[in-house]
Amino acid sequence: MSLRRRLAAEGIGSLFLAATVVGSGVMAERLAGGNLAIALLANTAATVAVLATLIALLGPVSGAHFNPAVSIVQGLRGSLPWGEVGAYVVVQVAGCCLGVILAHAMFDLPWWQSSAHARTGAGQWLAEAVATFGLILVVLGHRRAEDAPWMVAAWIGAAYWFTASTSFANPAITIARSLSDTFSGIRPADVAGFILAQLLGAMLALWVTRVLFESARASPASDTSS
């Protein structure tokens, strides 16, 4: 598959992912009548649905990363050439930012905003590290390609609720959401802390998967001839 085609898939997927996260947040907040639990539930459902769909649709083209943490980990594993990792990351960030602008345009909001939604502190950073750790564990640990869409989407859906940060788990989405002063936003000043936590979680997951999965595949526990 040509790099141009793969980058197009990453850009389109990142755009629709960000548009769904922000757009569904706006719609949920408008319809929930101030009930934040209902708003978050609706936001979660839309994100899970679009994530599973985009991975199933675009996975065969680009790998459906839509996430710089995933692309960097794949570069470290040698699954994605380092010369292409940077291109993936740039397209993912640009696609997510365009997705936020698209969501704003659809809801007649100012296209370019700066979020005032504070998301900072040790608990939030730990939550992002945990969310990203689990995401990378699923991405690298799933056994069959057809399992990736539902497993990744299910993890993100669960992490929306059990993490304090509502599971961004994606540096590109984090940057893009700082451009939206809506339900899904994050203050620009809080972005760096989230991204650092996400990358730390991803690096820890990479090490764990090497110990947990790659050694297991080399010497399956079921192969006990002695």
ABEGO torsion letter per residue (X at the ends): XBAAAAAAAAAAAAAAAAAAAAAAAAAAAAAAGGBAAAAAAAAAAAAAAAAAAAAAAAAAAAGGAGBAAAAAAAAAAGABBAAAAAAAAAAAAAAAAAAAAAAAAAAGBBABBBBABBBBEAAAAAAAAAAAAAAAAAAAABABAAAAAAAAAAAAAAAAAABAAGGAGBAAAAAAAAABBBAABBBAAAAAAAAAAAAAAAAAAAAAAAAAAAAAAABBAABBAX
